[in-house]
Amino acid sequence: MKAVILAGGFGTRISEESQFKPKPMVELGGMPILWHIMKLYSAHGFNEFIICAGYKQHVIKEYFADYFLHTSDITFDFTNGRNEMTVHHNSSERWKVTVVDTGLNTMTGGRVKRVRDYVGNEPFLLTYGDGVSDINITELVEYHKSHGKLVTMSAYNAGQRFGVLDIDDVGRITEFREKTQGDGNMINIGFMVCQPEFIDFIEDDTTVLEKTPLEKVAHLGQLMAYKHEGFWQCMDTVREKEQLEKLWATGHAPWKVWQD
């Protein structure tokens, strides 16, 4: 199963860094937050990725083009007129990464539609490129297979400053709405599993994933919630980045579920 990661937005709320790079390439502990997300999927055995790039997409392509060098010890030998490179202690990942330029101003839904040919006719994982979590991807996928619906979305009680989800007793998401004062309902944190047919609900580049497509499948009873009760945090602002940096510096970041 392939993991599709939305990584094409402008990241205006963290513009101090996103003016130079896409938000998913903003570093956390010396590595892009995109890398942290991919490491989570990889820890659960999912190693094929489709990156929906847009704003400054060349930065993402160049990062993976040089990834082998970034993660290895290298000797460059220019002696005696030679130009040789020797790789030592390579620790690169067992990843297959497809980076797709899905357009500068394309909305989230449109980006997913643009990678349909790369997804193929099989279920796929889908998430945003700006949030880290210790969510159990293996359990999420098994839950998706168990109910047979079009989409499973991970839901989390974050406190709230986001729009919320109404979820019925059997786990169906029945409505998206704006939060109300004191609202304790759960929010969409991404980490979805989708049947390929879901892409048919996306019209074009102007389609926002969280609006018409997901609202339609919710009204059809085809959107299920996987309730995550562990750790999740997005990195929308410099303050949130600093909070995550502090957690990483402890050596016990809650989203680090992989072994070094």
C-alpha positions in Angstrom: 0.0 0.0 0.0 1.4 3.4 -1.0 1.4 6.4 1.2 0.4 9.7 -0.4 1.6 12.8 1.5 0.3 16.3 0.8 3.3 18.6 0.7 2.4 21.4 -1.8 1.0 24.2 0.3 2.6 27.6 1.0 2.8 27.2 4.8 2.0 30.9 5.4 1.6 30.5 9.1 5.2 29.5 9.5 6.5 32.0 6.9 9.7 32.6 8.9 10.9 29.3 7.4 8.5 28.5 4.6 9.7 31.5 2.5 12.7 29.5 1.7 11.3 25.9 1.5 8.0 24.0 1.6 6.6 23.6 5.1 7.1 19.8 5.0 10.8 20.5 4.5 11.1 22.7 7.6 13.5 20.8 9.9 12.7 19.2 13.2 15.8 17.8 15.0 17.9 18.4 11.9 15.6 16.4 9.6 12.5 17.6 7.6 9.2 17.0 9.2 8.4 15.1 6.0 11.2 12.6 7.0 9.6 12.1 10.4 6.3 11.3 8.9 7.8 8.9 6.4 9.8 7.2 9.2 6.5 6.5 11.0 5.0 4.8 7.9 8.2 2.9 7.3 8.2 1.6 10.9 5.0 -0.2 10.1 6.3 -1.6 6.8 5.0 1.0 4.3 8.0 2.1 2.2 6.5 3.4 -1.0 5.6 7.1 -1.0 3.9 9.6 -3.4 4.7 13.2 -2.4 2.2 15.7 -3.7 4.5 18.7 -4.2 3.7 22.2 -5.3 5.3 25.3 -3.7 9.1 25.2 -4.1 8.7 21.5 -5.2 12.3 21.5 -6.4 13.5 21.6 -2.8 11.8 18.2 -2.1 13.2 16.7 -5.4 16.7 17.9 -4.7 16.6 16.5 -1.1 15.8 13.0 -2.3 18.2 13.3 -5.2 21.0 13.8 -2.7 19.5 11.6 0.1 22.1 8.9 -0.3 24.9 11.4 0.3 23.1 13.0 3.2 22.8 9.8 5.1 26.2 8.3 4.4 29.9 8.9 5.3 31.7 9.8 2.2 35.4 10.0 1.2 36.1 12.3 -1.8 39.6 11.5 -3.2 41.1 14.2 -5.5 44.7 13.0 -5.1 46.9 12.2 -8.1 44.3 13.8 -10.4 41.6 11.4 -9.5 37.9 12.3 -8.7 36.7 9.3 -6.7 34.0 8.9 -4.1 33.8 6.1 -1.6 30.6 5.5 0.5 31.0 4.3 4.1 28.4 3.2 6.6 25.4 3.9 4.4 22.2 4.2 6.4 19.7 5.3 3.7 16.1 4.0 3.9 14.5 1.3 1.9 12.1 3.8 0.3 10.7 4.3 -3.1 9.7 7.9 -3.4 7.8 9.5 -6.2 7.7 13.3 -6.1 4.9 14.8 -8.2 4.5 18.5 -9.1 0.8 18.8 -8.4 0.7 22.6 -9.2 1.4 25.8 -7.3 -2.2 26.8 -6.4 -3.9 23.4 -6.5 -6.1 22.6 -3.5 -5.7 19.5 -1.3 -8.3 17.5 -3.2 -6.9 18.4 -6.6 -3.5 17.3 -5.5 -4.8 13.8 -4.7 -6.6 13.7 -8.0 -3.4 14.6 -9.9 -1.5 11.6 -8.5 -4.3 9.1 -9.4 -2.1 7.3 -12.1 0.6 6.8 -9.5 -1.8 5.4 -6.9 -3.3 2.8 -9.2 -6.3 0.7 -8.5 -5.5 -0.2 -4.9 -6.2 1.3 -1.5 -3.8 4.0 -0.4 -2.7 5.8 2.7 -3.1 9.6 2.8 -1.9 12.3 5.2 -0.7 15.9 5.6 2.9 16.8 5.5 3.0 18.9 8.6 2.0 16.7 11.6 3.7 14.1 13.7 2.1 11.3 15.6 2.7 7.9 17.2 -0.5 6.5 15.6 -0.5 2.8 15.0 -0.6 2.6 11.1 -0.8 -1.2 11.2 -3.9 -1.1 13.4 -5.4 1.8 11.3 -5.1 -0.3 8.1 -6.6 -3.3 9.7 -9.5 -1.3 10.9 -10.1 0.1 7.4 -10.1 -3.4 6.0 -12.6 -4.6 8.6 -15.4 -2.1 7.9 -15.3 -2.1 4.1 -16.1 1.6 3.6 -14.5 4.1 1.2 -12.4 6.1 3.7 -11.0 5.9 7.2 -9.9 9.1 8.8 -8.0 9.4 12.0 -9.7 11.4 14.7 -8.2 13.0 17.7 -9.3 15.3 20.6 -6.9 18.2 20.3 -8.4 20.7 22.5 -9.8 22.6 20.0 -8.9 25.2 17.5 -9.9 23.2 14.4 -13.1 22.2 12.8 -14.6 19.2 14.4 -16.2 15.8 13.4 -19.5 14.4 14.5 -19.1 10.6 15.0 -21.9 8.2 15.6 -21.9 5.1 17.8 -20.5 2.7 15.2 -17.7 5.1 14.2 -19.2 6.7 11.1 -18.4 10.4 10.6 -21.7 12.1 9.9 -20.8 15.7 9.7 -17.9 18.2 9.5 -18.5 21.6 11.2 -16.8 24.5 12.8 -16.1 24.2 16.5 -18.3 25.8 19.1 -17.3 27.3 22.5 -16.2 24.5 24.8 -16.5 21.9 22.0 -14.7 18.7 22.9 -15.4 16.8 19.7 -12.6 15.1 17.7 -10.8 16.6 14.8 -9.4 15.3 11.5 -5.6 14.7 11.9 -5.1 13.0 8.5 -3.6 9.6 8.5 -6.4 8.3 6.3 -6.8 5.1 4.4 -8.8 5.4 1.1 -10.2 3.1 -1.5 -9.2 4.2 -5.0 -12.8 5.0 -5.9 -12.7 7.9 -3.4 -10.7 9.9 -6.0 -13.9 9.9 -8.2 -15.4 12.3 -5.6 -12.7 14.9 -6.4 -13.7 17.2 -9.3 -10.7 19.3 -10.2 -7.7 21.4 -9.0 -10.1 23.7 -7.1 -11.5 21.0 -4.9 -10.6 21.1 -1.2 -10.3 17.6 0.1 -11.9 18.4 3.4 -15.0 20.0 1.8 -17.0 18.3 -1.0 -15.3 14.9 -1.3 -15.1 14.0 2.3 -18.5 15.6 3.1 -20.1 13.5 0.3 -18.7 10.2 1.5 -19.7 11.2 5.1 -23.3 11.8 4.0 -23.2 8.4 2.2 -22.1 6.7 5.4 -18.8 5.8 3.8 -16.4 7.7 6.1 -15.3 6.0 9.2 -13.3 7.3 12.2 -10.2 5.6 13.7 -9.9 7.2 17.1 -6.3 7.9 18.1 -5.6 8.5 21.8 -1.8 8.8 21.7 0.3 11.7 20.5 -0.3 14.1 17.6 0.9 17.6 16.9 0.9 19.7 13.8 3.6 22.2 13.1 1.7 25.3 11.8 3.6 28.0 13.7 7.1 28.7 15.0 5.9 28.2 18.5 4.7 24.7 17.7 8.0 24.0 15.9 9.9 25.0 19.1 7.7 22.8 21.2 8.4 19.8 19.0 12.1 20.6 19.0 12.1 20.5 22.8 10.5 17.1 22.8 13.0 15.8 20.2 15.9 17.1 22.2 14.9 15.0 25.2 15.7 11.9 23.2 12.2 10.5 23.9 10.0 12.3 21.3 6.6 10.5 21.5 6.3 10.2 17.8 9.6 8.4 17.4 8.4 4.8 17.1 11.3 3.6 15.0 14.7 2.3 15.9 17.8 4.3 15.0 
